[in-house]
Amino acid sequence: MLILQTKSSKMQLGSNAVVGVIALLVVLNAASVVSAGTAQIMGERKVWHKITLTWKGPYVKENDNPSPFLNYRLTVTFTKGPKKFIVPGYFAADGNAAESSASEGDQWRCNFTPDENGTWTYVVSFVKGDSVAITNVGGTGTHFDGDNGSFSVSASDKQFPDFRQRGRLSYIGARYLQFEGTKDFFLKIGSDSPEGLFDYADIDNTPEIKQGMRRSWAKHVQDWKSGDPTWQGRKGQGLIGAVNYLSSENLNALSFLTHSFNGSDGNVFVYNTPEDKFHLDVSKLAQWEIVVDHMNAKGLFAHFKLCEIQSVAFWDDGNLGAERKLYYRELVARFSHLLAMNWNLGEEIINPRTVIPIINIKQFATYIKSLDPYKHPVVLHTWPVYMDVKEPAYNAMLGYPDLDGVSLQSHSEQYTTFDDAKTWIDRSAKAGHQWVASSDEQGPWESGILADSIDPEHDSNRSSVLWPHFLGGGAGHEVYAGWNFFPQSDLTLDDFRARSNWYAQMRRIPEFLNGFGLPFWEMQSSQSISINGQYTFYKPGTVYVTQLNHVKTTFLNIGNDTIGYRIHWWNPKRGGELQDGTIQCVSGGGIIPLGHPSGPEYEEMDWIAILRPEFVCNGTGNPYLEGPCKGVHVSSRVDSFDRFSESSQMELNLYRYPKTSSTNDVGVKMVLNTGLCRCQSGWNAAFEIRGNLMTIALTMQGYSFWVKCLTPWEVNAESCRPLLETLDGKQCAVSGKTYKSSLSLSPWSKETPPSPIPSTATLVPTPNPSSASVPPSPPTRSPTATPKLTTSPSVKPSSSWTTNPSSVPPSPP
């Protein structure tokens, strides 16, 4: 006998009826519904898709008093086995408000995104009471309270870049967010501007309170495609087209304010009227929902900025009261179903103008986390001035469990993004709650990243802002368009094509890190292992990545990492293939030279070196240790820097290793290259200075001397550290000589294991780098598509844009 349990009764069926019941269940399962209760279920019932449940409830109006938003609370609990999601719901007017602009109705709604196949059950809590929406207790059940049912979901059929192909993007306690479905780590590249994205003429109730700010997005109507969403006829085509365009440029993030009233833009707010904090505009929010849903379908992360500096105290005078709680709840209820998003507590929410206590900031973060069923990341953005505001604020938030990241704003000077990312990544890890760091606003504030019409090459921002952030362990870059002094600024931007050249520069980041299969989530950052302070991102024994920025070459101190490394170079401006340089192999650990790129593009202002283990490089030695410059080490530090005269004074220390037992070593003559810095005079040695070359005669044992140099305004004083060019008339490896092993190496194969190579391999200089013969690399041992670094002149990156840790092949022996 089969017993069916319904909400109101039990039925006992005889054996003759069992067959019919089974047939009925098969039909219901085919329709992906087991028991719908009284809810109308809309949307594709698939994993990671938005499934919307709607009920008929009390008929209310947006402007009713008491407020229907404040005095009703809809909460739906979804369960599958041990999993449970408690999801807040919302008033939906007539259920079609985006089309009808309705402000009243009896439809109440909840959005849910399941994370597993199979059958999910739901139970509804719908209560009425005084301010019950902002509490988790109290209220009297009404209308459809207690409704319950179930539905089944199957696998998603979506394809990249749709986030439904990858799953929810989650904070996992690491430096990078990770997709729950594919386990890929996320590198964010997108647009921070315009913050007034929703200041759009096609959206209901968006008055032009501040004249000249409202957008038509007319220049992106051409990017709208047949089948894309709109509302009320052809409305929305411009903004939907803008989303399409950014996706076509392979960007993956877009930022926007949900409240700009009293701010720079002034025209964006969720309410019926800007200052009525208890009555929301349902049709406006429904139209926003269409846009952000399309963003996720096109692979664009939604960066919600909940307020800005001018409005941080708009709710409850800067406290967590009824106004702010309702605002947060409505946003979570209507938008937390998105798969890739974060909650930014506010643009410059901590600033010297409006002092919000840190305890309040913590309360804001905790309240949002308590509402959000999916625990999307909560991040903090501050005023950019470091010592006055930024550092004290972030220090006070370290270790707080409900803050997951920092949305970093650079100061007016460049060369801060590496330190900014590394500082807060390291400090937060030490405090026990790792932050995700993203460069979301670049200084100076008045210009940001200029449009292509003004700065078509973007060399300075690429080399000194974009790449340093990611080499510092940063997880994202959103381009800020500057305030309002230049064309297509944050306040006037209506055509994303204005920065298409910069988008190409941004794309180089995932092209490199993902395309060459680097385990960036396991790598660490340092300036100190480069003798002239170049930004380095590395995992010992696996990979070293170093930027050459305003210098011709560098050395890396890799300590006891004695395996053989193959050196390739990559052009971050032009992308393309890996290239050989003047030194192809190093081994033996210690301080190793990288040489520099060769070929006509070497004069580009920045390059990326990548070192990965290859068997053919084992035992090839280190020209720094075994060539004509053997044992000579040059170290330096900037002793002082005068910003007004743009000069720096450096202390240089020269040593020969191993040190001899005699008090005085032999006299030597050497030439040092100071890169872009121009030195004028020195002390404690005989100097001859011509341009960026210093000829110095001294006695070598261990000697310190000082030199005074001029530093161009755009060059970091740290970049003045010198590099050794010649020693007693002999060119050193850094000046372009290539050293190779005199042994004959055979390619490694699976059938014939390689013979050991003696560690005492003799090194001979090769006058012409292009003629240096380097044996071919061994074949890859993994069937994965991760690109293999070979000794051929060029290696192309993979087209993959996300990295799955499980797909990275093992390191070579």
Buried (B, 14 or more C-beta within 10 A) or exposed (E): EEEEEEEEEEEEEEEEBEEEEEEEEEEBEEEBBBBBBBBBBBBBBBBBBBBBBBBBBBEBBBBBEBBBBBBBBBBBBBBBEEEEBBBBBBBBBBBBBBBBBBBBBBBBBBBBBBBEBEBBBBBBBBBBBEBBBBBEEEBEEEBBBEBBBBBBBEEBEBEEBBBBBBBBBBBBEBBBBBBBBBBBBBBBBBBBBBBBBBBBBBBBBBEEBBEEBBBEBEBBBEBBEEEBBBBBEEBBBBBBBBBBBBBEBBBBBBBBBBBBBBBBBBBBBBBBEBEBBBBBBBBBBBBBBBBBBBBBBBBBBBBBBBBBBBBBBBBBEBBBEBBBBBBBBBBBBBBBBBBBBBBBBBBBBBBEEBEBEBEBBBBBBBBBBBBBBBBBBBBBBBBBBBEEBBBBBBEBBBEBEBBBBBBBBBBEEBBBBBBBBBBBBBBBBEBEBBBBBBBBBBBBBEBBBBBBEEBEEBBEBBBBBBBBBBBBBBBBBBBBBBBEEBBBBBBBBBBBBBBEBBBBBBBBBBBBBBBBBBBBBEBBBBBEBBBBBBBBBBBBEBBBBBBBBBBBBBBBBBEEBBBBBBBBBBBBBEBBEBBBBBBBBBBBBBBBBBBBBBBEBBEBBBBBBBBBBBBBBBBBBBBBBBBBBBBBBBBBEBEEBEEEEBBBBBBBEBBBEEEEEEEEBEEBBBBBBBBBBBBEEBEBBEBEBEEBBBBBEBEBBEBBBBBBBBBEEEBBBBBBBBBBBBBEEEBBBBBBBBBBBEEEBEEBEEEEEBEEBEEEBEBEBBEEBEEBEBBEBBEBEEEBEBBBBBBBBEBEBBEBBBBBEEBBBEEBE
